[in-house]
Amino acid sequence: MPSPAATLLIGAIAALLALCLAQGLGLISPKRFAQLVGGAAGGVALICAGVWLAEGGAHG
């Protein structure tokens, strides 16, 4: 089974590519694209911080 970090990275890249495709096809506006990418980046950062803390943080 792949590590959670690898799975998260693969999922984030797939979501970014899907957003790029949707924006390229004109399905979403550039402003909405930026909002979605910013929100996704914040979510990924929160998940990474949570996993890091669950593994012991700086003292693990």
C-alpha positions as CSV (number, residue, x, y, z in Angstrom):
1,M,0.0,0.0,0.0
2,P,1.4,3.4,-0.9
3,S,2.2,5.9,1.8
4,P,-0.4,8.6,2.6
5,A,1.9,11.3,1.4
6,A,2.3,9.7,-2.0
7,T,-1.5,9.1,-2.3
8,L,-2.1,12.8,-1.3
9,L,0.4,14.0,-3.9
10,I,-1.1,11.9,-6.7
11,G,-4.6,13.1,-5.8
12,A,-3.6,16.7,-5.6
13,I,-1.9,16.5,-9.0
14,A,-4.9,14.8,-10.5
15,A,-7.2,17.5,-9.2
16,L,-5.0,20.3,-10.5
17,L,-4.9,18.7,-13.9
18,A,-8.7,18.4,-13.9
19,L,-9.0,22.1,-13.0
20,C,-6.5,23.0,-15.7
21,L,-8.6,21.1,-18.2
22,A,-11.8,22.6,-17.1
23,Q,-10.4,26.1,-17.3
24,G,-8.8,25.4,-20.7
25,L,-12.2,24.2,-22.0
26,G,-13.8,27.4,-20.7
27,L,-16.0,25.5,-18.2
28,I,-14.8,27.7,-15.3
29,S,-13.5,31.3,-15.2
30,P,-10.0,32.2,-14.3
31,K,-11.2,33.8,-11.1
32,R,-13.0,30.6,-10.0
33,F,-9.9,28.6,-11.0
34,A,-7.8,30.7,-8.7
35,Q,-10.3,30.3,-5.9
36,L,-10.4,26.5,-6.3
37,V,-6.6,26.1,-6.5
38,G,-6.1,28.3,-3.5
39,G,-8.7,26.4,-1.5
40,A,-7.2,23.1,-2.5
41,A,-3.7,24.2,-1.5
42,G,-5.0,25.2,1.9
43,G,-6.7,21.9,2.3
44,V,-3.6,20.0,1.3
45,A,-1.5,22.1,3.8
46,L,-4.0,21.3,6.6
47,I,-3.9,17.6,5.9
48,C,-0.1,17.5,5.7
49,A,0.1,19.4,9.1
50,G,-2.4,17.0,10.6
51,V,-0.5,14.0,9.5
52,W,2.8,15.5,10.7
53,L,1.3,16.2,14.1
54,A,-0.2,12.8,14.3
55,E,3.2,11.2,13.7
56,G,4.7,13.2,16.6
57,G,5.5,16.5,15.0
58,A,9.0,17.8,15.5
59,H,9.6,15.4,18.4
60,G,8.6,12.2,16.5
